[in-house]
Amino acid sequence: MVSRKAVVIMRTVPIHELLNRIRWDAEFAHGNFELGYFDRVEERIIVVPFAEISFPREDPQAFRLVDGEGRIHRVPFHRVREVYKDGQRIWHRPEGKAA
């Protein structure tokens, strides 16, 4: 269970710092994380399990995911709109803010 205080704190953390914390802080990373990113083709937020994305070393400002048809997608961090932990939103990007 994530406390309301944790939700408020996470909103002020830059997305790259939150993603690094999920990746490298074993205690914080307990739970099921999901990322919601804005898909420009579908014009909506798509939520994907954190376990299904990868972080290429050669592209430190983006993550990759493979869709159901086997296509690889590069998603820049500025398109991440929401982060969920155990089904509760812990971070979101304010409307109209691109980065």
Secondary structure, 3 states (H helix, E strand, C coil): CCCHHHHHHHHCCCHHHHHHHHHHCCCCCCCCEEEEEEECCCCEEEEEEHHHEECCCCCCCEEEEECCCCCEEEEEHHHEEEEEECCEEEEECCCCCCC
